[in-house]
Amino acid sequence: MINKLVLSRYIRPLGWIAIAICAVTWWMDLAEVVKTCPFCRTERTAIGLLGVLMVLPHYRYISIFFTCLVAAVGLVTASQHLFLMIKTWHFSLNTPLVIAALCLISGELLLLIERTWMHRKKG
């Protein structure tokens, strides 16, 4: 049953998808297709860095440290962005994107923790 829950074999393709999402959203920002937002820039950078960590080979303590560091920054930023939008009642077309960024960063963090946990159990 646990083998059905293990997503480590999909971690590299998911990492490339996260990097592609980061690259496309940065291109949209730099081409001025969307408005400049420091929260959004931090979120997309965190998604890209977590994608890079998912693609790179796994190193036990270094991967855990950088994953937690980048994911914490991304989660805090996405949470602050969402709560700021709720506080000011400023809902727009960006609101679902902020919620998606929060879910994506949380999912990447859980995947990397699962990968680390399964690697630790093997060793």
N, C-alpha and C positions, 0 to 999 in steps of 0.2 A: 504494500500500500504506500509506503514512504517513497518508493521509486516513482510513483505517479506524480508526487508532489515536488520532486526534485527538478529544478529548472536550470541546473548548471549547464546542461548540454545546449540550452538556448541562449545562454548569457552573451556569447559573442555576437550573434545576429542582432539581439536586442540592443547591445552596445552600439553596433553600427547604425541602427535605427535612431538611437538617441543622439549620436553624433550628427546624423543627417538632419534631424529636427533642429538641433542647435545651429547648424550651418545655414539652413533655410531661414530660420527666424532672425539670425544675425544679418543675413543678406537683406531681408525685408526691412530691418531697422536701418542699416547703412544706406539702402536705396530710398529711404524715407517713404516707404509704403505704409508704415505704421508710425504712430507718434512715439517720440523718444520717452522712455520711462526707465528710471534707474532700477525700480523693482523688477521689471521685465528683463532688463539686461542681466541682473544678478541671477534670476531664475534660469534663463537660457544658458548662462555660463555654467551654472551648477549642473544642469542637465548634460551639457557637453562634457564636462570634466568627469562626471559619473560614467558617461558612456565610454570615455577613454579608459577609465579604471576597469570597466567591464571587458574591454577588448584586450587589454594588456594581460600578460601572464600573472598568475596569482602568487603574491609573496605574503606570507602569513601575517606579520605584524605591520608591515608598511602599508599593505592594502587596507587593513582594518583601520589604521590611523587616518589615512587620506580619505577613505570612504566616509567615516564618521564626521570628519572635519567638513568636507564639501557638502555632504548631505545635511548636516546641521545648519550650515549657512543657507542652503537652498530652502530647507523647510521653514526656517525662521522668516526668511524674506517672503516666501509665498504666503505664509500665515499672516504676516504683518500687512501685506498687500491686500489680502482678502478681508481682514478685519478693518482696515482703513476704508475699503469700499463699503462695507456694511455700516460702519460708524457714520460716514458722510452721506449714506443713502445714494451713492453715486454708482448705480449699476449701469453697465453699458455692454457693448458686444465683447469687451475684454473679460468680463466676469467669468464666463465659462472657460476661457483660456487660462485664467489664474487658477481656477479649481482644477483644471487638467494638469497644469504645471505642478500643483501641490500633490496630486495623485501620482504623477509620473515620477517625481523625486522620491516620494514615499515608496513606490514600487521598486525603483532602482535600489534604494537602500535595503529593502527587504531581500531582494535577489542577491545582493552582494553579501549580506549577513548570512543568508542560507548557503551560499557558496563557501564562505569561510567556515561555517559550522560543519558542513559535510566534509570539507578538506581536513578539518581538525579531527573528525571522527575516523577518517581513513588512516591518519598518521599515528 
